Amino acid sequence: MEKDTIILSRKIQLHLDCNDKEKRLAYYQQLFDWRDLVYRGSNMVMSHHYIQERIKDLIYLRDDVKVKLADFKKDPDGIFTSSKLNTTYRILSLYFKGKLPSKIISSMNMTLNRVFAAERISYWKGEKSLKCYKQDLPIPFPGDQVKLKNDEKGHNFKLVLFKIPFRTYLGKDCSDKKVLLQKALVGQIKICTSAIKIVKGKIFLLLTLELPKEKHKLSEHIIAEASLSMEYPITVCIGKEYHQIGSKEEFLYRRMSIQAARGRFQKACTFNKGGRGRKKKLECLSHFKKMEWRYVDSRLHLYSRRLIDICVKSEAGTLLLLNQSAKEKIAKEDEFLLRNWSYYGLIEKIKYKAERAGIYVIVE
């Protein structure tokens, strides 16, 4: 049965809502300590999951070894003393109880179980290696721990997580973050398991929200046929209506001009004055790399948004992407297309926005 809700995630910068220098340092140290424990615990849990799954393949054990991954109290052939989910929770509690809040331990356990379950088939086939988490791993926590309230000026929000006060920093953000936070504040949408991530001393809230899908009058019998190409990013046909979204001049030429500017700066970097390190010397290159990424991302969002708006206006409940598999095969063989035309990114954004609007997508 199709769900009536959709999961969204937003990255929101946080500041510590505390002016006392000593307290701020203590809060930062607490977050760094928790991050270190989460990183270590996550690798331990994934190792235990892998051993549990592969124990039945250890052919050098005795034949009478029981290998059923179940609670022996409920199944006589089981080898566990508790449920499979509880085995890893007990490991985390054994090593980190009293050092990590129990809510964080529970969220870690649930999240890691879902991740392993999603990738276990690839592990069996040898297509993937076991995940190895790094020290910048986000700190997960359940959504009911987020208690939002408006700040004095009304532009940002305040929240307290595990007795640590935070306030959001939305800046000049023009996206829907403030609207979503306001809806979460009044209880119109639900906050799911989220996380805190620390990047170069900055704190970010990786907020996960569950909200109802948009309600539109759509008919699954009305099919919108869309084609992705280099000349026109999206060409869509619905009955007798024909629309072209974007153009080669708008997308490709602008992107190549950014690449050309980056190439000129790269040549000029040879003559930059040294003495402040490699990073400072190549700072301008990093700027152009981010500029290209931001431009491409904004264009793809705009094109996919316009496509979905056209489908909704025409009441098309099905969106068919024509000959996409063949085009992707050609793109893999053409270095220019592979470098400059973001087929995959555009399709992902189309699928995401279509799901939110209730439109069924078929990739041919």
N, C-alpha and C positions, 0 to 999 in steps of 0.2 A: 504494500500500500504506500502510495506516495505521501511524503510528509508535507504538512502545510507550513512548515517553518524552514528557515535557512540560517546557516551559521556564518557570521561575519567576524573578521578579526581586524583590529585597528592598533597601530603602534602610536602610543601617546607618551610624550616626554614628561617626566616627573621631577619635581624639586622637593627636597626635604623642607617641610614647613616648620622650621625651627631656627631661631636666631642665635641660640647659645652655641658657641664654637665647640665646646667640649662635648655637648650632647650630639651635635652633628657628626663629629668624628666617631663617637661611639656608635651612632646609627650606621654610618658607612662601614665601620669595622664589622658590625653585626651582619650586614648584607653580604660582605665579602666572605665572612666565615660560613654563612648559609650556602652561598654559591659553591664554595669549595666542597662542602659536605654533599650537596646535591650532585655535583659532578662525580665524586667518588662513589656515592651510593648508586647512581645510574649505571655505571660500568659494572658494579658488582651484581646488580639485578639482571642485567642483560647476560652476563656470564652464567648465572644460575639458570635462567630460562633456556639458554642454549644447551647446557648440560642435561637438563631435564628432558628436552626434546630428543637429544641424540643418544641418550643412555640405551635405548632399545637397539641402536645400531652398533653397540660395542660387542662384537661377535666373539671376542675372546673371554667373555664372562661365562660362568656356568649356565647350562641349559635351564636349570630350575630357578634362575633368578627371575623374580617378578618384575615386570617392566611396565605395568599399567599405571599411568599417571593419574591416580585418583586416591581419594581418602580411603585408607584400609578399613575404617569403621563402616563405610557405606558399600565398599566393594572388596570382597575377599582377596582379589588379585592386586589391589592398589598398593603402592609403595609409599604414599604420603601419609603423614600423621595429621594432615588438615587439608583443606581445599587447595587447589593449585594457586589460586590468587593469594591465599593467605600465606603460602610458603615464603614468597618474596617479601611480603609485609613483615613477617617475623624476622627475616634477615635485616631489614632496614631498622626495625625497632631495636634489635639486639645491639647494633653498632651506633645508632644515632638518637635513641630515645633520650630526651633531656638536653640534647644539643640542637635538635631541629624541632619546631612545632609539629604536633601530631597531624595537623591538617596538611602541612607540606608533605609529610611522609606518605599520607594516604593519596594525595594527588600525584606524587611521583610514581607510586605503585600502580595506580590505575592508568596513568599515561604510558608508562613503559610496557605494561601488559598489552595495551592497544597497539603500540608501535611494533612489538614483537609479533603479535598475532597477524598483523598486516603484511609482515615481511617473511614469515616463517617458511613459506613455500620456496621463496628465493634462496633461503639458507639451505634448505634440503637439496635443491638442485645445484648448489654451488655457484649460483649466479651473483650472489652478494656475499660479502664478508660481514662478520658480526659488527654492529655499530660500536664505534669507540668515541665516546663523548669527550669534548674538550672542556677546558676550565671556564669558558664563557657561556656555559649552559644556563638557560633561564631558570629561575626559581618558581616552580608551579604552586598554585594555591587554588582552593575551591572558590567559585564565584560568590558564595554567600558571605565571604569575608570582606567583600568590597562594600563599604558604607559611604555613599557619596553625599555631599552637600555643597551648596553654592558658596563661593567665597564672597567677600564683602563687595567687590566691584562687579560681580555678576558675570564676568567673562570666562573665568576658570572655575575649577571645582576642587574641593578638598576631600581627602579620604585618609583613613587610618587603617594600616595593615599590620597586624601583630604588634600593636602598640607603637608603631612607627608612623608619625604624621607626614603626609605628602600633600602636595598641591600640583595640579596639572599645569603644563605650560603649552598652550595652544598657539601662542604667537599670532602670526598673520594667516594661520591655517584657513583655507577656503573650502575644505572638504566637509564631510558630514559628521565629523567627530563630535562637535559641540551638540549637534542635534541628537545624536545617538546617546551621548552621555546624559543629556537632559531627559530623554525618554527612559533611560535606565534608572535615573534618579526618582522619577515618579512611578516606576514599576510597570511601564508599558512594554518593556522588553526585558528579557532575562539575561543576567550575566552568568556565563558558564566558566569552567575551569580556565583560568588565565595564568599569566606569569610575569615576573619582573626580570628584566635583563639589564646588565651593566655593561656599557660599551665605552671604553676610554674615560671612565670616571662619570659618564652621564647615565642617568637612570631612566629606563623606558618601561612603560606598562604595555604588555602584549595582551590587549583586552579582547576576549572572545564573547560574542553576543549571539543570542538566538532570538530572531524576530520573525514575525509572520511574512509570508510571501505577499507580494503586491497582487491585488485583486484587479484583474482586467477581463473584459469581455473578449474571450478568444475562442476560436473554433479550430480543432485539430485537423479538420478537413481542408482548411485554407493553408496552403504550403508556400512559404517564402523560399525561393531558390537563390542562394548567394554564391558568388564566385570570388575567390581572392586572387589577385594578380598584381604584377609590378606596375602596370600602366595605371590602373585604378585599384587602390587597396581593397575596396569592396564594391561589387556590382550585384544588386539584388533585383529580382523580378518576382512580382506578386500579381498573378493574373495578367492583366494588360499594363500594369504599372511597372515602370522601369526606373531605377535609381542608381546613380553612381556616387559613391562616398569617397571623398579625397581624390588626389591626383598624384602622378609621378613627380611633378614639379614641386608640389607642396611637401611631400614626404621624403622622397629619395634624394632630390637635389639639395635640400636643406641639410639632410644628414651627411651627405658627402662634403658639403662646404665646411661643416664642423670638423670632419675628418681631415680635410685639407689644411685647415687652420692648425689643427693639432700637429700635423706633419711639419708645417713651417716652424712651429715652436720647438719641435723635437730637434730639428737641425740647428736651431739657434741656441739650444741648451748647451751645446759644445763650448760656446763662448761666454757662458755665464760665469760670474766670479765665484770661486769656491770659498771654502772656509766655514760654512755653516751646515755641512752635511749634505748627503745625496738627496734626502727628502726635500730640503729647502730648494735645492737646485732644480728639481723636477716638479716643483709644486704646480706650475702652470699646466703641465701635462695631465696631472690628476684633475685639474679644474675642467679641462676640455673633455676628459673621459666621462665625468659626471654630467656635464652639459649634454653630451650625446645621449646618455642613458635617460636623462629627464625628458629630453625632447621626444625620443621614441616612445617612452612610456605614456606621456601625455597624449600623443597622437593616437596611439592604439586605444587608449581609453575613450577618446573622442569618437573614433570611427565605430567602435563596438557599441557605444551608447546610441549613436545615430541609427545604427542598424536595428537595434532593439526597439527604439522609438518608432521607426517605420513599421516594424512588424506589429507592434501594439496598435498603432493607428489603423492598420489594415485588418486587424483582428486575426492575424496569422498565428495559429497555435503550434505550428511545426516549422522549424527552420532547417533547411537542407543545404549543406555545404558541398557543392558539386566538385567532383574530380580532385579532391584535396589530397588523397593518398598519392596519386600520380604526380601531383605538383611537388609534394614534399620529396619524392624520390628524385625528381629532376634537380631540385634545389640542393640536395646533398652532393650531387655530382658537379654542380656549378659553384665555384668558390665565391664569385661575386654575389650570387643570390643568397648563398648561405651566410655571408657576412652582413649583407645589407637589408635583407627582407625578413622580418620577424614573424614568420608564419605561426610558429608555435605560441608565441606570446599573444598574438591577436586572437587565435582560436580559444585560448584559455580565458581571455577576458570576455569573449562572446558567450562562452558556456556559462560563466559565472553570472553575467547580467541576464542571460536567458533564463537560468534557473530561478533567479530572484523574481522575474516577471511571470514565471509559469509557462515558458515556451520550451517545447521539446526540441532538442538539437540532434541532428543526424549528420555524421561526417562520412561522406561517401569515398 
